Amino acid sequence: MPVEDRIAVDVETAAEMLGISRGALYPLVMSGDVPSFKVGRRRLVPVDGLRAWAATQIDAGDGDLAHQPRPGT
């Protein structure tokens, strides 16, 4: 099923949609900045929520994920 038709995607797919690594997205998901939910052991990111989050980053002017602190640093 194409990503455009999905309601939610796994973290790896969400990262691909943003053009970043899973490691860059996962801390944002776990902190609650990027919306997500669990189904069993899987963590899923709602596609509409991901798009809304990305839009707020653009609107806020701080969408540069390269300046986000890395875990353990």
N, C-alpha and C positions, 0 to 999 in steps of 0.2 A: 504494500500500500504506500503510495507517495506520501511524503512528509506533510504536504499541504492538506491531505485528507485526514490526518491524525488529530486527535484531541490532545494527546500528550505523547512525549517522546522520552527516551532515556537520556541521562546526562551526557553521554558521549554524542548522541545525535544532536542534542541541543547545542553542545559546544561546536559541532561541525556547522550547524546553522549560523552560528555567530562568527565562525572563522577563527576560533580560538581552541586551545587544547582543553581536554577534559580536566586536567590539573588546574588550569586557570579558572574554569567555571565552577568546579566542585566546591571551593571555599565560599563562593557567592551563594550557592544553593544551600549549603549547610548553615550559613549565617542567617538565612531567611531573606537576603536581598533579592534573590531570584526565587520566585514561588516554585514549590515542589510538593509532592506528596508521595507516600509509600503505598505500594500494593505488594503485600507479602514482603519479600526482601528487596524488591526493586524500587528504586527512587525514580519517579517520573516528573517531568517538567511540562506543565500545560503550555501548549504552543501559543495560545492567545496571551497567557501571562508572560511568556518569554518575549514576545513581540512588544507587549506593553512596557516591560522592564527596559528593553532596548530603547524604546521611544523616550522614556524618562531620562535615560542616560544622555541621549542626544539633546533633549530639551534643557537638561541641567548643565550641559557643556562639560560633563566629567565622564564621558563615555570611553576614555582611554584606559582600558583594562591593564595596560602595561604599567600603570602607576599604582595599581592595587598592591598592597603588601602581600608577599608570598608566605605561605604557611611555614612556620618554623624560623622566620627571619625577624 
